[in-house]
């Protein structure tokens, strides 16, 4: 029997979010750890550091402005014996993310997604599929979103570099930062 997901402590820093009318709102930047997930409402935002082969899946309800961010490490919980941390896996992590977002007032039918990560961090001579964790993570996340009929609006996946991301509940902007690369918003 699978253990219930117990979220890690929430670490907060204050962020300023500017609305379209120029008004300034204060919110919290909630940090999502590795193999972790968090949900929030506007004006709060979510961030995770160090997406290498891991994938950061952001879900968003544009009506209620409820957001969620999953930092998953592996594609499939059924392939691992110790799978009690549901946030570690794309399949069970997305299930849990949706459940928690619905508890905050999101509607599954309105959810849209953005994702980043899934890099191949180390060059390998072997083409062994099991070593291509980043590609497999991104593919598993896409498949799970398709299963739920959640539209993937944008992604920044693959290549060979890590990413840090921020997801803003006010706008649905997914900001991606990488060393030596220009910042991008999807």
C-alpha positions, 0 to 999 in steps of 0.5 A: 500500500502506498503511503500518503504524500507528506509535503516538505516544509514550505520555504518562502520569500516575498515577491512583487507581482505587478498586475496589468493596471500597474498595481503592485501585489506582494506574494510569496515565492514558494520553493519546491524541492526535488521529488516534491510538489506544491500548490498555491493561489495568486498572488503567490508563485512557485519555484524549483531549482536544478532541473537537469534530467528532472522535469518541472510540470506546472499546472494552472487554472486561469479562472481561479489562478490556482497553480501547481508545480511538480519537480519529478525525478523519474517517469514511472512509479511502477518500475521502482520498488520504493515508490512511496514518495508520489512526487518523485514520479511523473505518473503519480506526481501529476495525479497528486498535483491535480488532487491538491489543486482541486482542493484549492478550487481549481477545475480539472477541465480548465487546467493547462500545463507548461513544463521544462527540464528533461535534459541529457546532463552527461554525454554517453557513448551508449544509446541505452534507453534506460540512461536517457532519464530526461527524455523518458521523464518528459515523455511520461509527463506528456503522456500523463497530461494527455491522459487527463486531456490537459493541454500542454501550452509550451515546454522547454525540454531536452538539450544538455543544460539545467534549468531553474524555473518560476511559475507565477499564479497571477499571469501563468508565466513560466520563467526559465533561467539557465547559466549562460543562456538568455532568460525565457518566459513561456 
